[in-house]
Amino acid sequence: MYRLFELLETIDVNSALYVFGMSMLPIVELRGGIPLGATLGLPWVSNYIICVLGNMLPVPFILLFVKAVFQWLKKINKIRPMIEKLEKRIMSKKGQIEKYELLGLMLFVAIPLPGTGAWTGSAIAAFLHMDNLKSFLVTLAGVLIAGLVMSGISYGFISFLDFLK
């Protein structure tokens, strides 16, 4: 417990809030939050935890409400084409998940590439009527893996730059 308080004392609150908010954003998620936190000098463990929490915060809401929100937004004529295009884009990725179900969802979320991640994975899980609790837990596992990959890349790269000095 004491080590946790020591760790918390080393965190710049403004940087932590900025990184947390960045990790909540679609597309960016922790794939952008972790490199940002590394650049801002956050310790890797703190940065990892903050980014995972930020990335996972929207997931339950996506799983529970994305279909209803899309249906409601489709009633607005000016927004309908954009929502239908977004829905089509989300569903175009479903084959990657459908084939392997929960394992597919975890791998889809874990691979740190554009168009993958917790937001898209959760939306696909919702549209495929996958179990919400299982989808949440599998998405969490994928986010944890993606966070480790991004931390390794980000902090490894920073260590490499320090080595060059």
CNS distance restraints for C-alpha pairs under 8 A (distance, minus, plus):
assign (resid   1 and name CA) (resid   5 and name CA) 6.64 0.50 0.50
assign (resid   2 and name CA) (resid   6 and name CA) 6.30 0.50 0.50
assign (resid   3 and name CA) (resid   7 and name CA) 6.10 0.50 0.50
assign (resid   4 and name CA) (resid   8 and name CA) 6.20 0.50 0.50
assign (resid   5 and name CA) (resid   9 and name CA) 6.22 0.50 0.50
assign (resid   6 and name CA) (resid  10 and name CA) 6.81 0.50 0.50
assign (resid   7 and name CA) (resid  11 and name CA) 7.11 0.50 0.50
assign (resid   7 and name CA) (resid  46 and name CA) 7.25 0.50 0.50
assign (resid   8 and name CA) (resid  46 and name CA) 7.73 0.50 0.50
assign (resid  10 and name CA) (resid  43 and name CA) 7.83 0.50 0.50
assign (resid  11 and name CA) (resid  15 and name CA) 7.87 0.50 0.50
assign (resid  11 and name CA) (resid  16 and name CA) 6.90 0.50 0.50
assign (resid  11 and name CA) (resid  42 and name CA) 6.45 0.50 0.50
assign (resid  11 and name CA) (resid  43 and name CA) 7.59 0.50 0.50
assign (resid  11 and name CA) (resid  46 and name CA) 7.38 0.50 0.50
assign (resid  12 and name CA) (resid  16 and name CA) 6.15 0.50 0.50
assign (resid  12 and name CA) (resid  42 and name CA) 7.41 0.50 0.50
assign (resid  13 and name CA) (resid  17 and name CA) 6.09 0.50 0.50
assign (resid  14 and name CA) (resid  18 and name CA) 6.14 0.50 0.50
assign (resid  15 and name CA) (resid  19 and name CA) 6.09 0.50 0.50
assign (resid  15 and name CA) (resid  37 and name CA) 7.11 0.50 0.50
assign (resid  15 and name CA) (resid  40 and name CA) 6.70 0.50 0.50
assign (resid  15 and name CA) (resid  42 and name CA) 7.63 0.50 0.50
assign (resid  16 and name CA) (resid  20 and name CA) 5.97 0.50 0.50
assign (resid  16 and name CA) (resid  37 and name CA) 7.44 0.50 0.50
assign (resid  16 and name CA) (resid  42 and name CA) 7.67 0.50 0.50
assign (resid  16 and name CA) (resid  47 and name CA) 7.41 0.50 0.50
assign (resid  16 and name CA) (resid  50 and name CA) 6.93 0.50 0.50
assign (resid  17 and name CA) (resid  21 and name CA) 6.08 0.50 0.50
assign (resid  18 and name CA) (resid  22 and name CA) 6.14 0.50 0.50
assign (resid  19 and name CA) (resid  23 and name CA) 6.12 0.50 0.50
assign (resid  19 and name CA) (resid  33 and name CA) 5.17 0.50 0.50
assign (resid  19 and name CA) (resid  34 and name CA) 7.39 0.50 0.50
assign (resid  19 and name CA) (resid  36 and name CA) 6.66 0.50 0.50
assign (resid  19 and name CA) (resid  37 and name CA) 5.88 0.50 0.50
assign (resid  19 and name CA) (resid  47 and name CA) 7.78 0.50 0.50
assign (resid  19 and name CA) (resid  50 and name CA) 7.30 0.50 0.50
assign (resid  19 and name CA) (resid  51 and name CA) 6.64 0.50 0.50
assign (resid  20 and name CA) (resid  24 and name CA) 6.54 0.50 0.50
assign (resid  20 and name CA) (resid  33 and name CA) 7.14 0.50 0.50
assign (resid  20 and name CA) (resid  50 and name CA) 5.69 0.50 0.50
assign (resid  20 and name CA) (resid  51 and name CA) 5.54 0.50 0.50
assign (resid  20 and name CA) (resid  53 and name CA) 7.43 0.50 0.50
assign (resid  20 and name CA) (resid  54 and name CA) 4.82 0.50 0.50
assign (resid  20 and name CA) (resid  55 and name CA) 7.77 0.50 0.50
assign (resid  21 and name CA) (resid  25 and name CA) 6.86 0.50 0.50
assign (resid  21 and name CA) (resid  54 and name CA) 6.48 0.50 0.50
assign (resid  22 and name CA) (resid  28 and name CA) 6.86 0.50 0.50
assign (resid  22 and name CA) (resid  29 and name CA) 6.42 0.50 0.50
assign (resid  22 and name CA) (resid  30 and name CA) 7.38 0.50 0.50
assign (resid  22 and name CA) (resid  32 and name CA) 7.06 0.50 0.50
assign (resid  22 and name CA) (resid  33 and name CA) 5.43 0.50 0.50
assign (resid  22 and name CA) (resid  54 and name CA) 7.74 0.50 0.50
assign (resid  23 and name CA) (resid  28 and name CA) 6.54 0.50 0.50
assign (resid  23 and name CA) (resid  29 and name CA) 4.01 0.50 0.50
assign (resid  23 and name CA) (resid  30 and name CA) 4.47 0.50 0.50
assign (resid  23 and name CA) (resid  31 and name CA) 7.55 0.50 0.50
assign (resid  23 and name CA) (resid  32 and name CA) 6.82 0.50 0.50
assign (resid  23 and name CA) (resid  33 and name CA) 4.90 0.50 0.50
assign (resid  23 and name CA) (resid  34 and name CA) 7.94 0.50 0.50
assign (resid  23 and name CA) (resid  51 and name CA) 5.41 0.50 0.50
assign (resid  23 and name CA) (resid  52 and name CA) 7.57 0.50 0.50
assign (resid  23 and name CA) (resid  54 and name CA) 5.05 0.50 0.50
assign (resid  23 and name CA) (resid  55 and name CA) 4.90 0.50 0.50
assign (resid  24 and name CA) (resid  28 and name CA) 7.86 0.50 0.50
assign (resid  24 and name CA) (resid  29 and name CA) 5.52 0.50 0.50
assign (resid  24 and name CA) (resid  30 and name CA) 7.59 0.50 0.50
assign (resid  24 and name CA) (resid  54 and name CA) 4.86 0.50 0.50
assign (resid  24 and name CA) (resid  55 and name CA) 4.72 0.50 0.50
assign (resid  24 and name CA) (resid  56 and name CA) 7.43 0.50 0.50
assign (resid  24 and name CA) (resid  57 and name CA) 6.91 0.50 0.50
assign (resid  24 and name CA) (resid  58 and name CA) 6.76 0.50 0.50
assign (resid  25 and name CA) (resid  29 and name CA) 5.29 0.50 0.50
assign (resid  25 and name CA) (resid  55 and name CA) 7.61 0.50 0.50
assign (resid  26 and name CA) (resid 119 and name CA) 6.03 0.50 0.50
assign (resid  27 and name CA) (resid 114 and name CA) 6.84 0.50 0.50
assign (resid  27 and name CA) (resid 115 and name CA) 6.59 0.50 0.50
assign (resid  27 and name CA) (resid 116 and name CA) 7.86 0.50 0.50
assign (resid  27 and name CA) (resid 117 and name CA) 7.59 0.50 0.50
assign (resid  27 and name CA) (resid 119 and name CA) 7.64 0.50 0.50
assign (resid  28 and name CA) (resid  32 and name CA) 5.04 0.50 0.50
assign (resid  28 and name CA) (resid  33 and name CA) 7.21 0.50 0.50
assign (resid  29 and name CA) (resid  33 and name CA) 6.30 0.50 0.50
assign (resid  29 and name CA) (resid  51 and name CA) 7.91 0.50 0.50
assign (resid  29 and name CA) (resid  54 and name CA) 7.93 0.50 0.50
assign (resid  29 and name CA) (resid  55 and name CA) 5.60 0.50 0.50
assign (resid  29 and name CA) (resid 117 and name CA) 7.43 0.50 0.50
assign (resid  29 and name CA) (resid 118 and name CA) 7.78 0.50 0.50
assign (resid  30 and name CA) (resid  34 and name CA) 5.55 0.50 0.50
assign (resid  30 and name CA) (resid  51 and name CA) 5.35 0.50 0.50
assign (resid  30 and name CA) (resid  52 and name CA) 6.74 0.50 0.50
assign (resid  30 and name CA) (resid  54 and name CA) 7.70 0.50 0.50
assign (resid  30 and name CA) (resid  55 and name CA) 5.94 0.50 0.50
assign (resid  30 and name CA) (resid 146 and name CA) 7.95 0.50 0.50
assign (resid  30 and name CA) (resid 147 and name CA) 6.67 0.50 0.50
assign (resid  30 and name CA) (resid 150 and name CA) 7.99 0.50 0.50
assign (resid  31 and name CA) (resid  35 and name CA) 7.20 0.50 0.50
assign (resid  31 and name CA) (resid 112 and name CA) 6.39 0.50 0.50
assign (resid  31 and name CA) (resid 146 and name CA) 7.52 0.50 0.50
assign (resid  31 and name CA) (resid 147 and name CA) 7.37 0.50 0.50
assign (resid  31 and name CA) (resid 150 and name CA) 6.34 0.50 0.50
assign (resid  32 and name CA) (resid  36 and name CA) 6.21 0.50 0.50
assign (resid  33 and name CA) (resid  37 and name CA) 6.04 0.50 0.50
assign (resid  33 and name CA) (resid  51 and name CA) 6.06 0.50 0.50
assign (resid  34 and name CA) (resid  38 and name CA) 6.09 0.50 0.50
assign (resid  34 and name CA) (resid  47 and name CA) 6.31 0.50 0.50
assign (resid  34 and name CA) (resid  48 and name CA) 6.66 0.50 0.50
assign (resid  34 and name CA) (resid  51 and name CA) 6.41 0.50 0.50
assign (resid  34 and name CA) (resid 147 and name CA) 7.36 0.50 0.50
assign (resid  34 and name CA) (resid 150 and name CA) 6.49 0.50 0.50
assign (resid  34 and name CA) (resid 151 and name CA) 6.33 0.50 0.50
assign (resid  34 and name CA) (resid 154 and name CA) 7.08 0.50 0.50
assign (resid  35 and name CA) (resid  39 and name CA) 6.09 0.50 0.50
assign (resid  35 and name CA) (resid 150 and name CA) 7.25 0.50 0.50
assign (resid  35 and name CA) (resid 151 and name CA) 7.42 0.50 0.50
assign (resid  35 and name CA) (resid 154 and name CA) 5.26 0.50 0.50
assign (resid  35 and name CA) (resid 155 and name CA) 7.90 0.50 0.50
assign (resid  36 and name CA) (resid  40 and name CA) 6.16 0.50 0.50
assign (resid  37 and name CA) (resid  41 and name CA) 6.26 0.50 0.50
assign (resid  37 and name CA) (resid  42 and name CA) 5.36 0.50 0.50
assign (resid  37 and name CA) (resid  47 and name CA) 5.82 0.50 0.50
assign (resid  38 and name CA) (resid  42 and name CA) 5.58 0.50 0.50
assign (resid  38 and name CA) (resid  43 and name CA) 7.25 0.50 0.50
assign (resid  38 and name CA) (resid  44 and name CA) 6.89 0.50 0.50
assign (resid  38 and name CA) (resid  47 and name CA) 7.28 0.50 0.50
assign (resid  38 and name CA) (resid 154 and name CA) 6.44 0.50 0.50
assign (resid  38 and name CA) (resid 155 and name CA) 6.40 0.50 0.50
assign (resid  38 and name CA) (resid 158 and name CA) 7.72 0.50 0.50
assign (resid  42 and name CA) (resid  46 and name CA) 6.67 0.50 0.50
assign (resid  42 and name CA) (resid  47 and name CA) 5.76 0.50 0.50
assign (resid  43 and name CA) (resid  47 and name CA) 6.05 0.50 0.50
assign (resid  44 and name CA) (resid  48 and name CA) 5.89 0.50 0.50
assign (resid  44 and name CA) (resid 151 and name CA) 6.86 0.50 0.50
assign (resid  44 and name CA) (resid 155 and name CA) 7.18 0.50 0.50
assign (resid  45 and name CA) (resid  49 and name CA) 6.23 0.50 0.50
assign (resid  46 and name CA) (resid  50 and name CA) 6.08 0.50 0.50
assign (resid  47 and name CA) (resid  51 and name CA) 5.99 0.50 0.50
assign (resid  48 and name CA) (resid  52 and name CA) 6.07 0.50 0.50
assign (resid  48 and name CA) (resid 147 and name CA) 6.30 0.50 0.50
assign (resid  48 and name CA) (resid 148 and name CA) 7.63 0.50 0.50
assign (resid  48 and name CA) (resid 151 and name CA) 7.03 0.50 0.50
assign (resid  49 and name CA) (resid  53 and name CA) 6.15 0.50 0.50
assign (resid  50 and name CA) (resid  54 and name CA) 6.10 0.50 0.50
assign (resid  51 and name CA) (resid  55 and name CA) 5.90 0.50 0.50
assign (resid  51 and name CA) (resid 147 and name CA) 7.69 0.50 0.50
assign (resid  52 and name CA) (resid  56 and name CA) 6.03 0.50 0.50
assign (resid  52 and name CA) (resid 143 and name CA) 6.56 0.50 0.50
assign (resid  52 and name CA) (resid 144 and name CA) 6.70 0.50 0.50
assign (resid  52 and name CA) (resid 147 and name CA) 6.89 0.50 0.50
assign (resid  53 and name CA) (resid  57 and name CA) 6.06 0.50 0.50
assign (resid  54 and name CA) (resid  58 and name CA) 7.86 0.50 0.50
assign (resid  55 and name CA) (resid  59 and name CA) 7.69 0.50 0.50
assign (resid  55 and name CA) (resid 118 and name CA) 7.07 0.50 0.50
assign (resid  55 and name CA) (resid 143 and name CA) 7.56 0.50 0.50
assign (resid  56 and name CA) (resid  60 and name CA) 7.85 0.50 0.50
assign (resid  56 and name CA) (resid 118 and name CA) 7.21 0.50 0.50
assign (resid  56 and name CA) (resid 140 and name CA) 6.88 0.50 0.50
assign (resid  56 and name CA) (resid 143 and name CA) 7.70 0.50 0.50
assign (resid  58 and name CA) (resid  62 and name CA) 6.18 0.50 0.50
assign (resid  58 and name CA) (resid 119 and name CA) 7.62 0.50 0.50
assign (resid  59 and name CA) (resid  63 and name CA) 6.13 0.50 0.50
assign (resid  59 and name CA) (resid 118 and name CA) 6.71 0.50 0.50
assign (resid  59 and name CA) (resid 119 and name CA) 6.64 0.50 0.50
assign (resid  59 and name CA) (resid 122 and name CA) 6.26 0.50 0.50
assign (resid  59 and name CA) (resid 136 and name CA) 6.95 0.50 0.50
assign (resid  60 and name CA) (resid  64 and name CA) 6.09 0.50 0.50
assign (resid  60 and name CA) (resid 132 and name CA) 7.93 0.50 0.50
assign (resid  60 and name CA) (resid 136 and name CA) 6.86 0.50 0.50
assign (resid  61 and name CA) (resid  65 and name CA) 5.67 0.50 0.50
assign (resid  61 and name CA) (resid  66 and name CA) 7.34 0.50 0.50
assign (resid  62 and name CA) (resid  66 and name CA) 4.94 0.50 0.50
assign (resid  62 and name CA) (resid 119 and name CA) 7.23 0.50 0.50
assign (resid  62 and name CA) (resid 122 and name CA) 6.17 0.50 0.50
assign (resid  62 and name CA) (resid 123 and name CA) 6.12 0.50 0.50
assign (resid  62 and name CA) (resid 126 and name CA) 7.61 0.50 0.50
assign (resid  63 and name CA) (resid 122 and name CA) 5.61 0.50 0.50
assign (resid  63 and name CA) (resid 123 and name CA) 6.30 0.50 0.50
assign (resid  63 and name CA) (resid 125 and name CA) 7.10 0.50 0.50
assign (resid  63 and name CA) (resid 126 and name CA) 5.17 0.50 0.50
assign (resid  63 and name CA) (resid 132 and name CA) 6.30 0.50 0.50
assign (resid  63 and name CA) (resid 136 and name CA) 7.86 0.50 0.50
assign (resid  64 and name CA) (resid 126 and name CA) 7.28 0.50 0.50
assign (resid  64 and name CA) (resid 132 and name CA) 7.52 0.50 0.50
assign (resid  65 and name CA) (resid  69 and name CA) 6.01 0.50 0.50
assign (resid  66 and name CA) (resid  70 and name CA) 6.04 0.50 0.50
assign (resid  66 and name CA) (resid 123 and name CA) 6.53 0.50 0.50
assign (resid  66 and name CA) (resid 126 and name CA) 7.24 0.50 0.50
assign (resid  67 and name CA) (resid  71 and name CA) 6.19 0.50 0.50
assign (resid  67 and name CA) (resid 126 and name CA) 7.15 0.50 0.50
assign (resid  67 and name CA) (resid 127 and name CA) 6.89 0.50 0.50
assign (resid  68 and name CA) (resid  72 and name CA) 6.15 0.50 0.50
assign (resid  69 and name CA) (resid  73 and name CA) 6.06 0.50 0.50
assign (resid  70 and name CA) (resid  74 and name CA) 6.08 0.50 0.50
assign (resid  70 and name CA) (resid  83 and name CA) 6.57 0.50 0.50
assign (resid  71 and name CA) (resid  75 and name CA) 6.91 0.50 0.50
assign (resid  72 and name CA) (resid  76 and name CA) 7.61 0.50 0.50
assign (resid  73 and name CA) (resid  79 and name CA) 6.56 0.50 0.50
assign (resid  73 and name CA) (resid  80 and name CA) 6.50 0.50 0.50
assign (resid  73 and name CA) (resid  83 and name CA) 7.08 0.50 0.50
assign (resid  74 and name CA) (resid  79 and name CA) 6.53 0.50 0.50
assign (resid  74 and name CA) (resid  80 and name CA) 4.33 0.50 0.50
assign (resid  74 and name CA) (resid  81 and name CA) 7.87 0.50 0.50
assign (resid  74 and name CA) (resid  83 and name CA) 6.50 0.50 0.50
assign (resid  74 and name CA) (resid  84 and name CA) 7.51 0.50 0.50
assign (resid  75 and name CA) (resid  80 and name CA) 6.75 0.50 0.50
assign (resid  76 and name CA) (resid  80 and name CA) 5.93 0.50 0.50
assign (resid  77 and name CA) (resid  81 and name CA) 7.74 0.50 0.50
assign (resid  79 and name CA) (resid  83 and name CA) 6.31 0.50 0.50
assign (resid  80 and name CA) (resid  84 and name CA) 6.02 0.50 0.50
assign (resid  81 and name CA) (resid  85 and name CA) 6.06 0.50 0.50
assign (resid  82 and name CA) (resid  86 and name CA) 6.14 0.50 0.50
assign (resid  83 and name CA) (resid  87 and name CA) 5.97 0.50 0.50
assign (resid  84 and name CA) (resid  88 and name CA) 6.03 0.50 0.50
assign (resid  85 and name CA) (resid  89 and name CA) 6.13 0.50 0.50
assign (resid  86 and name CA) (resid  90 and name CA) 6.16 0.50 0.50
assign (resid  87 and name CA) (resid  91 and name CA) 6.14 0.50 0.50
assign (resid  88 and name CA) (resid  92 and name CA) 6.02 0.50 0.50
assign (resid  89 and name CA) (resid  93 and name CA) 7.02 0.50 0.50
assign (resid  90 and name CA) (resid  94 and name CA) 7.10 0.50 0.50
assign (resid  90 and name CA) (resid 120 and name CA) 6.43 0.50 0.50
assign (resid  90 and name CA) (resid 123 and name CA) 7.13 0.50 0.50
assign (resid  90 and name CA) (resid 124 and name CA) 6.27 0.50 0.50
assign (resid  91 and name CA) (resid 124 and name CA) 6.44 0.50 0.50
assign (resid  91 and name CA) (resid 127 and name CA) 7.83 0.50 0.50
assign (resid  93 and name CA) (resid  97 and name CA) 7.37 0.50 0.50
assign (resid  93 and name CA) (resid 124 and name CA) 7.69 0.50 0.50
assign (resid  94 and name CA) (resid  98 and name CA) 5.80 0.50 0.50
assign (resid  94 and name CA) (resid 124 and name CA) 6.15 0.50 0.50
assign (resid  94 and name CA) (resid 128 and name CA) 8.00 0.50 0.50
assign (resid  95 and name CA) (resid  99 and name CA) 6.16 0.50 0.50
assign (resid  96 and name CA) (resid 100 and name CA) 7.53 0.50 0.50
assign (resid  96 and name CA) (resid 104 and name CA) 6.35 0.50 0.50
assign (resid  96 and name CA) (resid 105 and name CA) 7.89 0.50 0.50
assign (resid  96 and name CA) (resid 108 and name CA) 7.24 0.50 0.50
assign (resid  97 and name CA) (resid 101 and name CA) 5.29 0.50 0.50
assign (resid  97 and name CA) (resid 102 and name CA) 7.34 0.50 0.50
assign (resid  97 and name CA) (resid 103 and name CA) 7.75 0.50 0.50
assign (resid  97 and name CA) (resid 104 and name CA) 4.38 0.50 0.50
assign (resid  97 and name CA) (resid 105 and name CA) 5.12 0.50 0.50
assign (resid  97 and name CA) (resid 108 and name CA) 6.99 0.50 0.50
assign (resid  98 and name CA) (resid 104 and name CA) 7.05 0.50 0.50
assign (resid  99 and name CA) (resid 104 and name CA) 6.96 0.50 0.50
assign (resid 100 and name CA) (resid 104 and name CA) 4.55 0.50 0.50
assign (resid 100 and name CA) (resid 105 and name CA) 7.65 0.50 0.50
assign (resid 101 and name CA) (resid 105 and name CA) 6.15 0.50 0.50
assign (resid 102 and name CA) (resid 106 and name CA) 6.20 0.50 0.50
assign (resid 102 and name CA) (resid 134 and name CA) 7.71 0.50 0.50
assign (resid 102 and name CA) (resid 135 and name CA) 7.05 0.50 0.50
assign (resid 102 and name CA) (resid 138 and name CA) 6.50 0.50 0.50
assign (resid 103 and name CA) (resid 107 and name CA) 6.19 0.50 0.50
assign (resid 103 and name CA) (resid 138 and name CA) 7.64 0.50 0.50
assign (resid 104 and name CA) (resid 108 and name CA) 5.94 0.50 0.50
assign (resid 105 and name CA) (resid 109 and name CA) 6.20 0.50 0.50
assign (resid 105 and name CA) (resid 121 and name CA) 6.24 0.50 0.50
assign (resid 105 and name CA) (resid 125 and name CA) 7.64 0.50 0.50
assign (resid 105 and name CA) (resid 135 and name CA) 7.72 0.50 0.50
assign (resid 105 and name CA) (resid 138 and name CA) 6.88 0.50 0.50
assign (resid 105 and name CA) (resid 139 and name CA) 6.87 0.50 0.50
assign (resid 105 and name CA) (resid 142 and name CA) 7.81 0.50 0.50
assign (resid 106 and name CA) (resid 110 and name CA) 5.97 0.50 0.50
assign (resid 106 and name CA) (resid 138 and name CA) 5.29 0.50 0.50
assign (resid 106 and name CA) (resid 139 and name CA) 5.62 0.50 0.50
assign (resid 106 and name CA) (resid 141 and name CA) 6.41 0.50 0.50
assign (resid 106 and name CA) (resid 142 and name CA) 4.57 0.50 0.50
assign (resid 107 and name CA) (resid 111 and name CA) 6.08 0.50 0.50
assign (resid 107 and name CA) (resid 142 and name CA) 6.23 0.50 0.50
assign (resid 108 and name CA) (resid 116 and name CA) 5.98 0.50 0.50
assign (resid 108 and name CA) (resid 117 and name CA) 6.65 0.50 0.50
assign (resid 108 and name CA) (resid 121 and name CA) 6.72 0.50 0.50
assign (resid 108 and name CA) (resid 142 and name CA) 7.48 0.50 0.50
assign (resid 109 and name CA) (resid 116 and name CA) 5.71 0.50 0.50
assign (resid 109 and name CA) (resid 117 and name CA) 4.07 0.50 0.50
assign (resid 109 and name CA) (resid 118 and name CA) 5.49 0.50 0.50
assign (resid 109 and name CA) (resid 121 and name CA) 5.93 0.50 0.50
assign (resid 109 and name CA) (resid 139 and name CA) 6.31 0.50 0.50
assign (resid 109 and name CA) (resid 142 and name CA) 4.89 0.50 0.50
assign (resid 109 and name CA) (resid 143 and name CA) 6.24 0.50 0.50
assign (resid 109 and name CA) (resid 146 and name CA) 7.34 0.50 0.50
assign (resid 110 and name CA) (resid 117 and name CA) 6.73 0.50 0.50
assign (resid 110 and name CA) (resid 141 and name CA) 7.70 0.50 0.50
assign (resid 110 and name CA) (resid 142 and name CA) 4.06 0.50 0.50
assign (resid 110 and name CA) (resid 143 and name CA) 5.67 0.50 0.50
assign (resid 110 and name CA) (resid 144 and name CA) 7.53 0.50 0.50
assign (resid 110 and name CA) (resid 145 and name CA) 5.45 0.50 0.50
assign (resid 110 and name CA) (resid 146 and name CA) 4.49 0.50 0.50
assign (resid 111 and name CA) (resid 116 and name CA) 6.86 0.50 0.50
assign (resid 111 and name CA) (resid 117 and name CA) 7.35 0.50 0.50
assign (resid 111 and name CA) (resid 142 and name CA) 7.85 0.50 0.50
assign (resid 111 and name CA) (resid 146 and name CA) 6.16 0.50 0.50
assign (resid 112 and name CA) (resid 116 and name CA) 6.84 0.50 0.50
assign (resid 112 and name CA) (resid 117 and name CA) 7.06 0.50 0.50
assign (resid 112 and name CA) (resid 146 and name CA) 5.87 0.50 0.50
assign (resid 112 and name CA) (resid 149 and name CA) 7.78 0.50 0.50
assign (resid 112 and name CA) (resid 150 and name CA) 7.52 0.50 0.50
assign (resid 113 and name CA) (resid 117 and name CA) 7.81 0.50 0.50
assign (resid 115 and name CA) (resid 120 and name CA) 7.01 0.50 0.50
assign (resid 116 and name CA) (resid 120 and name CA) 6.01 0.50 0.50
assign (resid 116 and name CA) (resid 121 and name CA) 6.79 0.50 0.50
assign (resid 117 and name CA) (resid 121 and name CA) 5.81 0.50 0.50
assign (resid 117 and name CA) (resid 143 and name CA) 7.39 0.50 0.50
assign (resid 118 and name CA) (resid 122 and name CA) 5.73 0.50 0.50
assign (resid 118 and name CA) (resid 139 and name CA) 6.14 0.50 0.50
assign (resid 118 and name CA) (resid 142 and name CA) 7.83 0.50 0.50
assign (resid 118 and name CA) (resid 143 and name CA) 6.79 0.50 0.50
assign (resid 119 and name CA) (resid 123 and name CA) 6.23 0.50 0.50
assign (resid 120 and name CA) (resid 124 and name CA) 6.12 0.50 0.50
assign (resid 121 and name CA) (resid 125 and name CA) 6.12 0.50 0.50
assign (resid 121 and name CA) (resid 139 and name CA) 7.23 0.50 0.50
assign (resid 122 and name CA) (resid 126 and name CA) 6.14 0.50 0.50
assign (resid 122 and name CA) (resid 135 and name CA) 7.11 0.50 0.50
assign (resid 122 and name CA) (resid 136 and name CA) 7.64 0.50 0.50
assign (resid 122 and name CA) (resid 139 and name CA) 7.20 0.50 0.50
assign (resid 123 and name CA) (resid 127 and name CA) 6.22 0.50 0.50
assign (resid 124 and name CA) (resid 128 and name CA) 6.04 0.50 0.50
assign (resid 125 and name CA) (resid 129 and name CA) 6.17 0.50 0.50
assign (resid 125 and name CA) (resid 130 and name CA) 5.23 0.50 0.50
assign (resid 125 and name CA) (resid 131 and name CA) 7.93 0.50 0.50
assign (resid 125 and name CA) (resid 132 and name CA) 7.91 0.50 0.50
assign (resid 125 and name CA) (resid 135 and name CA) 6.55 0.50 0.50
assign (resid 126 and name CA) (resid 130 and name CA) 6.12 0.50 0.50
assign (resid 126 and name CA) (resid 132 and name CA) 7.55 0.50 0.50
assign (resid 130 and name CA) (resid 134 and name CA) 7.75 0.50 0.50
assign (resid 130 and name CA) (resid 135 and name CA) 6.57 0.50 0.50
assign (resid 131 and name CA) (resid 135 and name CA) 5.92 0.50 0.50
assign (resid 132 and name CA) (resid 136 and name CA) 5.98 0.50 0.50
assign (resid 133 and name CA) (resid 137 and name CA) 6.23 0.50 0.50
assign (resid 134 and name CA) (resid 138 and name CA) 6.01 0.50 0.50
assign (resid 135 and name CA) (resid 139 and name CA) 5.88 0.50 0.50
assign (resid 136 and name CA) (resid 140 and name CA) 6.09 0.50 0.50
assign (resid 137 and name CA) (resid 141 and name CA) 6.30 0.50 0.50
assign (resid 138 and name CA) (resid 142 and name CA) 6.27 0.50 0.50
assign (resid 139 and name CA) (resid 143 and name CA) 6.10 0.50 0.50
assign (resid 140 and name CA) (resid 144 and name CA) 6.08 0.50 0.50
assign (resid 141 and name CA) (resid 145 and name CA) 6.29 0.50 0.50
assign (resid 142 and name CA) (resid 146 and name CA) 6.10 0.50 0.50
assign (resid 143 and name CA) (resid 147 and name CA) 5.91 0.50 0.50
assign (resid 144 and name CA) (resid 148 and name CA) 6.31 0.50 0.50
assign (resid 145 and name CA) (resid 149 and name CA) 6.28 0.50 0.50
assign (resid 146 and name CA) (resid 150 and name CA) 6.05 0.50 0.50
assign (resid 147 and name CA) (resid 151 and name CA) 5.88 0.50 0.50
assign (resid 148 and name CA) (resid 152 and name CA) 6.03 0.50 0.50
assign (resid 149 and name CA) (resid 153 and name CA) 6.25 0.50 0.50
assign (resid 150 and name CA) (resid 154 and name CA) 5.84 0.50 0.50
assign (resid 151 and name CA) (resid 155 and name CA) 5.66 0.50 0.50
assign (resid 151 and name CA) (resid 156 and name CA) 7.64 0.50 0.50
assign (resid 152 and name CA) (resid 156 and name CA) 5.41 0.50 0.50
assign (resid 153 and name CA) (resid 157 and name CA) 5.88 0.50 0.50
assign (resid 154 and name CA) (resid 158 and name CA) 6.31 0.50 0.50
assign (resid 155 and name CA) (resid 159 and name CA) 6.08 0.50 0.50
assign (resid 156 and name CA) (resid 160 and name CA) 6.14 0.50 0.50
assign (resid 157 and name CA) (resid 161 and name CA) 6.26 0.50 0.50
assign (resid 158 and name CA) (resid 162 and name CA) 6.21 0.50 0.50
assign (resid 159 and name CA) (resid 163 and name CA) 6.12 0.50 0.50
assign (resid 160 and name CA) (resid 164 and name CA) 6.47 0.50 0.50
assign (resid 161 and name CA) (resid 165 and name CA) 6.76 0.50 0.50
